[in-house]
């Protein structure tokens, strides 16, 4: 996949930064960034990007950042920018252990999308959201209104909904592009280049399952299941793991499905998205109690794969989540 035109300057900056990183970030060396990464000399401000159709102009490296959704928070933590996050909202679960100490120091201002009042009370200079819906009058505020207040905003490009910007399908290249772009916006090109190189290496080291197993990606819902569809992060990870998604023909990231369709497909395995408000164990109990699904072969034999909610959306945890899926698949004795 070639880089979008808007990212070509960033790719060049990342390549220069990676040359500076050198062997210190070669495979086998701990990929964890330092607690704080100084702005990189490679970033030449002001920086301008077209973000989901919004013209974003950043005059200097943001220093007071509010993050919304775990994917945004974890991207900055992985880039070593935890000390610039002054508040987070809408956390989807605990962060991985390597970032736990930095994350513990970040105040949570809302368990869901925050109000504009809660965001402005922190006096941020930037808001990084995982979804476009994080920026409405009822939530953090419209992006143009925030810009008028001198506050920059960025939405994960994987979550763009306009047809001209929505990845179709999402690929790991798009995920890595976001890391590169975020590193450039926040002045840490070196850290972004090292992180992308490390994740590309880890991805290349994953050996996909070759049995051609079919799968249901079960996110939520009881009467109507909400599942991973054909163009989003779940599909991207299922493809890399060697799994065939029974909802792949649905042209969406996630979708409402039907138990009838699930029963007809009788998937070999079921991915259970584990969230504190809708745990994997509760899903298993629901599948076993529902007469329509209790006789599915995957339910009968307990062929379940588990993935944390935050790892199921586009972000820095996707490569590790894919590796986990493959590892879990290896324990399933099914031809």
NORFEN-V139849 format. One record per pair of residues at least 24 apart in sequence whose C-alpha atoms are under 10 Angstrom apart, sorted by the first residue. I is the first residue (numbers start at 1). J is the second residue. D is the distance in whole Angstrom. If there is no record, write none. Layout:
BEGIN
i	j	d
I	J	D
I	J	D
END
This chain:
BEGIN
i	j	d
1	171	9
1	172	10
1	173	7
1	174	9
2	173	9
2	174	10
3	173	8
3	174	8
3	177	8
4	174	9
4	177	9
6	48	9
6	49	7
6	50	7
6	51	10
6	181	10
7	49	8
7	50	10
7	177	7
7	178	9
7	180	9
7	181	7
8	177	10
9	181	10
9	184	10
10	42	10
10	43	9
10	177	9
10	180	7
10	181	6
10	182	10
10	183	9
10	184	7
10	185	10
10	189	9
11	177	8
11	180	7
11	181	9
11	184	10
11	189	10
11	193	9
12	42	10
13	42	6
13	43	8
13	44	10
13	180	9
13	184	8
13	189	7
13	190	9
13	193	9
14	42	8
14	43	10
14	180	7
14	181	9
14	183	9
14	184	8
14	188	10
14	189	6
14	190	7
14	191	9
14	192	7
14	193	5
14	194	9
14	196	9
14	197	10
15	189	9
15	190	9
15	193	7
15	194	10
15	197	10
16	42	8
16	189	9
16	190	8
16	193	9
17	41	9
17	42	7
17	43	10
17	188	9
17	189	6
17	190	5
17	191	8
17	192	8
17	193	6
17	194	8
18	189	8
18	190	6
18	191	8
18	192	9
18	193	5
18	194	6
18	195	9
18	196	9
18	197	8
19	190	9
19	193	9
19	194	9
20	190	7
20	193	10
20	194	10
21	190	7
21	191	8
21	193	8
21	194	7
22	194	9
24	194	9
25	191	10
25	193	10
25	194	6
25	195	9
25	197	8
25	198	7
26	194	9
26	197	9
26	198	7
26	201	9
27	197	9
27	198	7
27	199	10
27	201	7
27	202	8
28	198	10
29	198	9
30	198	10
31	78	9
31	98	10
31	191	10
31	194	8
31	195	7
31	197	10
31	198	7
31	199	9
32	77	10
32	78	7
32	79	9
32	80	8
32	98	7
32	99	8
32	191	10
32	195	9
33	77	8
33	78	7
33	79	6
33	80	5
33	81	9
33	98	9
33	99	9
33	191	7
33	192	10
33	194	9
33	195	9
34	77	10
34	78	9
34	79	8
34	80	6
34	81	9
34	82	10
34	191	9
35	77	8
35	78	9
35	79	9
35	80	5
35	81	7
35	82	7
35	83	7
35	99	9
35	101	9
35	102	7
36	77	9
36	79	8
36	80	5
36	81	5
36	82	7
36	83	6
36	84	8
36	102	10
37	79	7
37	80	5
37	81	6
37	82	9
37	83	9
37	187	9
37	188	7
37	189	10
37	190	9
37	191	7
38	80	9
38	81	9
38	186	10
38	187	8
38	188	7
38	190	10
38	191	9
39	81	10
39	183	9
39	184	9
39	186	7
39	187	5
39	188	5
39	189	8
39	190	9
39	191	10
40	183	9
40	184	9
40	186	9
40	187	5
40	188	5
40	189	6
40	190	6
40	191	9
41	187	8
41	188	8
41	189	8
41	190	9
42	184	8
42	187	8
42	188	8
42	189	6
42	190	8
43	183	9
43	184	6
43	185	8
43	186	8
43	187	5
43	188	7
43	189	7
43	190	10
44	184	9
44	185	10
44	187	8
45	184	9
45	185	9
45	187	9
46	185	9
47	184	8
47	185	7
47	186	10
47	187	10
48	185	8
49	154	10
49	181	9
49	185	9
50	154	10
50	157	10
50	165	10
51	153	9
51	154	7
51	155	7
51	156	8
51	157	7
51	160	8
51	165	8
52	132	8
52	154	9
52	155	7
52	156	9
52	157	6
52	158	9
52	159	8
52	160	5
52	161	8
52	162	7
52	163	10
52	164	8
52	165	6
52	166	8
53	160	9
53	161	10
53	162	8
53	164	8
53	165	7
54	143	8
54	144	9
54	153	9
54	154	9
54	155	9
55	143	10
55	144	9
55	153	10
55	154	10
56	143	9
56	144	10
56	147	9
56	152	7
56	153	7
56	154	8
56	185	10
57	147	9
57	152	8
57	153	9
57	185	9
58	125	10
58	126	9
58	150	10
58	151	9
58	152	7
58	153	9
58	185	7
58	186	9
59	152	9
59	185	9
60	185	8
60	186	8
60	187	8
61	125	10
61	126	10
61	183	10
61	184	9
61	185	7
61	186	5
61	187	5
61	188	9
62	124	9
62	125	6
62	126	6
62	127	9
62	151	9
62	152	8
62	185	8
62	186	6
62	187	8
63	124	8
63	125	7
63	126	8
63	186	8
64	122	8
64	123	8
64	124	5
64	125	5
64	126	6
64	127	9
64	151	10
65	119	10
65	122	9
65	123	9
65	124	6
65	125	6
65	126	5
65	127	6
65	128	7
65	151	9
65	152	9
65	153	9
65	186	10
66	106	10
66	107	10
66	108	10
66	109	9
66	119	7
66	120	10
66	122	8
66	123	9
66	124	6
66	125	8
66	126	6
66	127	5
66	128	6
66	129	8
66	140	10
66	153	9
67	91	9
67	108	10
67	109	10
67	119	10
67	126	9
67	127	6
67	128	5
67	129	6
67	130	8
67	153	10
67	154	10
68	92	10
68	108	10
68	109	10
68	110	9
68	111	10
68	112	8
68	113	7
68	114	8
68	127	8
68	128	6
68	129	5
68	130	6
68	131	8
68	134	7
68	135	10
68	140	9
68	155	9
69	93	10
69	111	9
69	112	8
69	113	8
69	128	9
69	129	6
69	130	5
69	131	8
69	134	9
69	310	8
69	313	10
70	94	9
70	95	8
70	129	9
70	130	8
70	309	9
70	310	6
70	311	9
70	313	9
70	315	9
71	95	10
71	128	10
71	129	8
71	130	6
71	131	10
71	156	8
71	310	7
71	311	8
71	312	10
71	313	7
71	314	7
71	315	5
71	316	7
71	317	8
72	127	10
72	128	6
72	129	6
72	130	6
72	131	9
72	154	9
72	155	9
72	156	7
72	182	10
72	314	10
72	315	8
72	316	9
73	103	8
73	106	10
73	128	8
73	129	9
73	130	9
73	315	10
74	99	8
74	103	9
74	310	9
74	315	8
74	316	7
74	317	8
75	128	10
75	178	9
75	179	7
75	182	8
75	183	9
75	192	10
75	195	10
75	315	7
75	316	6
75	317	9
76	128	9
76	179	9
76	182	8
76	183	9
76	186	9
76	192	10
76	316	10
77	102	7
77	103	8
77	316	10
78	179	9
78	191	9
78	192	9
78	195	8
78	316	8
78	317	10
79	179	8
79	182	9
79	183	7
79	186	9
79	188	7
79	189	9
79	190	9
79	191	6
79	192	6
79	193	10
79	194	9
79	195	7
79	316	10
80	188	9
80	191	8
80	192	10
81	183	10
81	186	9
81	188	9
81	191	10
82	106	8
84	124	10
84	186	10
85	124	9
85	126	9
85	127	9
85	128	10
86	119	10
86	122	7
86	123	9
86	124	8
87	118	10
87	119	8
87	122	8
87	124	9
87	127	10
88	112	10
88	113	10
88	114	9
88	119	9
88	127	9
88	128	9
88	129	10
89	113	6
89	114	6
89	115	10
89	118	10
89	119	9
89	129	9
89	134	10
89	140	10
90	114	8
90	129	10
90	130	9
90	134	9
91	310	8
92	275	7
92	276	8
92	277	9
92	308	9
92	309	6
92	310	6
92	311	9
93	274	9
93	275	7
93	276	7
93	277	10
93	308	8
93	309	7
93	310	7
93	311	10
94	276	10
94	308	9
94	309	10
94	310	9
95	308	10
95	310	8
95	311	10
95	317	10
96	311	10
96	317	9
112	139	9
113	138	9
113	139	6
113	140	7
114	138	8
114	139	5
114	140	6
114	141	9
115	139	4
115	140	5
115	141	8
116	140	4
116	141	5
116	142	9
116	146	9
117	141	9
120	146	9
120	149	10
120	151	9
123	151	9
124	150	9
124	151	7
124	152	9
125	149	9
125	150	7
125	151	5
125	152	6
125	153	9
126	150	9
126	151	5
126	152	4
126	153	6
126	154	8
126	186	10
127	151	7
127	152	6
127	153	5
127	154	7
127	155	9
128	152	8
128	153	6
128	154	5
128	155	6
128	156	8
128	182	10
129	153	8
129	154	6
129	155	5
129	156	7
129	159	10
130	154	8
130	155	6
130	156	5
130	157	9
130	158	9
130	159	7
130	160	10
130	313	9
130	314	9
130	315	9
131	155	6
131	156	7
131	157	9
131	158	9
131	159	6
131	160	8
131	161	9
132	156	8
132	157	9
132	159	7
132	160	7
132	161	8
133	159	10
133	160	10
133	161	10
154	182	9
154	185	9
156	182	9
156	314	8
156	315	9
157	181	10
157	314	9
158	232	8
158	233	8
158	253	10
158	313	9
158	314	6
158	315	9
159	232	9
159	233	10
159	253	9
159	313	9
159	314	8
166	231	10
166	232	10
166	252	10
166	253	10
167	231	8
167	232	8
167	253	10
168	230	9
168	231	6
168	232	8
168	251	9
168	252	9
168	253	9
169	230	7
169	231	4
169	232	6
169	233	9
169	235	8
169	236	8
169	251	9
169	252	9
169	253	9
170	230	9
170	231	6
170	232	5
170	233	6
170	234	9
170	235	8
170	236	6
170	237	10
170	253	9
170	314	8
171	231	9
171	232	8
171	233	8
171	235	9
171	236	6
171	237	9
171	239	10
171	240	10
171	314	9
172	199	10
172	200	9
172	203	9
172	233	9
172	236	7
172	237	9
172	240	9
172	314	9
172	315	9
172	318	8
172	319	8
173	200	9
174	314	9
174	315	10
175	233	9
175	314	6
175	315	6
175	316	8
175	318	9
175	319	10
176	200	8
176	314	10
176	315	9
176	316	8
178	314	10
178	315	8
178	316	10
179	315	8
179	316	8
195	316	9
196	316	9
199	316	8
199	317	9
199	318	9
199	319	7
199	320	9
200	319	8
201	319	10
202	319	7
202	320	8
202	323	8
203	240	9
203	318	9
203	319	6
203	320	8
203	322	8
203	323	8
204	240	10
204	319	10
205	323	9
206	240	8
206	241	8
206	319	9
206	320	10
206	322	8
206	323	6
206	324	10
206	326	8
206	327	10
207	240	8
207	241	8
207	242	9
207	323	8
207	326	8
207	327	10
208	238	9
208	239	8
208	240	6
208	241	5
208	242	5
208	243	8
208	322	9
208	323	9
208	325	9
208	326	7
208	327	10
208	329	10
209	239	10
209	240	9
209	241	6
209	242	5
209	243	7
209	325	9
209	326	6
209	327	9
209	329	7
209	330	8
210	241	9
210	242	6
210	243	8
210	335	10
211	242	8
211	243	8
211	334	8
211	335	7
212	242	7
212	243	6
212	244	7
212	268	9
212	335	9
213	242	8
213	243	5
213	244	6
213	245	9
213	267	8
213	268	6
213	269	7
213	329	10
213	334	9
213	335	8
214	238	10
214	242	9
214	243	6
214	244	4
214	245	6
214	246	6
214	247	10
214	265	8
214	266	8
214	267	5
214	268	5
214	269	6
214	270	9
215	243	6
215	244	6
215	245	5
215	246	6
215	247	9
215	248	10
215	262	10
215	265	9
215	266	9
215	267	5
215	268	6
215	269	5
215	270	5
215	271	7
215	298	9
215	304	10
215	305	10
216	243	10
216	244	9
216	245	6
216	246	6
216	247	7
216	248	10
216	262	8
216	265	9
216	266	9
216	267	6
216	268	8
216	269	7
216	270	5
216	271	6
216	272	9
216	298	10
216	304	10
217	245	7
217	246	8
217	247	8
217	254	9
217	267	10
217	269	9
217	270	6
217	271	5
217	272	7
217	273	8
217	305	9
217	306	10
217	307	10
217	312	10
218	254	10
218	257	10
218	270	7
218	271	6
218	272	5
218	273	6
218	274	10
218	280	9
218	283	8
218	306	10
219	254	9
219	255	10
219	256	10
219	271	8
219	272	6
219	273	5
219	274	8
219	275	9
219	278	9
219	279	10
219	280	9
219	283	9
219	307	10
219	309	8
219	312	9
220	256	9
220	272	9
220	273	8
220	274	9
220	275	9
220	277	10
220	278	7
220	279	9
220	280	10
220	283	8
221	256	9
221	257	10
221	278	9
221	283	9
221	286	10
222	259	9
222	283	8
222	286	7
222	287	9
222	290	9
223	258	8
223	259	8
223	286	10
223	290	10
224	256	7
224	257	6
224	258	6
224	259	7
224	260	10
225	255	8
225	256	6
225	257	5
225	258	6
225	259	7
225	262	9
226	254	7
226	255	6
226	256	5
226	257	6
226	258	9
227	253	9
227	254	6
227	255	6
227	256	6
227	257	7
227	258	9
227	271	10
227	272	10
227	273	10
228	252	8
228	253	6
228	254	4
228	255	6
228	256	9
228	257	9
228	271	9
228	273	10
228	312	9
229	253	5
229	254	5
229	255	6
229	256	9
229	257	9
230	254	8
230	255	9
232	312	9
232	313	8
232	314	8
233	311	9
233	312	6
233	313	6
233	314	5
233	315	9
233	318	8
234	271	10
234	311	9
234	312	6
234	313	7
234	314	9
234	318	9
234	322	10
235	312	10
236	314	9
236	318	9
236	322	9
237	312	9
237	314	10
237	318	7
237	319	8
237	320	10
237	321	8
237	322	5
237	323	9
237	325	8
237	326	10
238	271	10
238	322	7
238	325	8
238	326	9
239	322	9
240	319	9
240	322	7
240	323	9
240	325	10
240	326	9
241	321	10
241	322	6
241	323	7
241	324	9
241	325	7
241	326	6
241	327	9
241	329	9
242	322	10
242	325	10
242	326	8
242	329	10
243	268	10
243	269	9
243	325	10
243	326	9
243	329	10
244	268	10
244	269	10
245	269	10
245	270	10
253	313	10
259	290	10
259	292	7
259	293	7
260	292	8
260	293	9
262	292	9
262	293	8
262	296	9
263	292	7
263	293	7
263	294	10
263	295	9
263	296	7
263	297	10
264	296	9
265	296	9
266	293	9
266	295	9
266	296	6
266	297	7
266	298	8
266	299	10
267	296	8
267	297	7
267	298	7
267	299	10
267	303	10
268	296	9
268	297	7
268	298	6
268	299	9
268	301	10
268	303	7
268	304	9
268	332	10
268	334	8
268	335	10
269	296	10
269	297	8
269	298	5
269	299	8
269	301	9
269	302	8
269	303	5
269	304	6
269	305	7
269	329	9
269	332	9
269	334	10
270	298	7
270	299	8
270	302	9
270	303	7
270	304	5
270	305	6
270	306	9
271	303	9
271	304	6
271	305	5
271	306	6
271	307	7
271	325	9
272	304	7
272	305	6
272	306	5
272	307	6
272	308	9
272	309	9
273	305	9
273	306	6
273	307	5
273	308	6
273	309	5
273	310	9
273	311	9
273	312	7
274	305	10
274	306	7
274	307	6
274	308	5
274	309	5
274	310	9
274	311	10
274	312	9
275	307	9
275	308	6
275	309	5
275	310	8
276	308	9
276	309	9
278	309	9
279	306	10
279	308	9
279	309	9
280	304	9
280	305	9
280	306	7
280	307	9
280	308	9
280	309	10
281	306	10
301	332	10
302	332	9
303	328	10
303	329	9
303	331	9
303	332	7
303	333	9
303	334	9
304	328	9
304	329	9
304	332	9
305	329	7
305	332	10
END
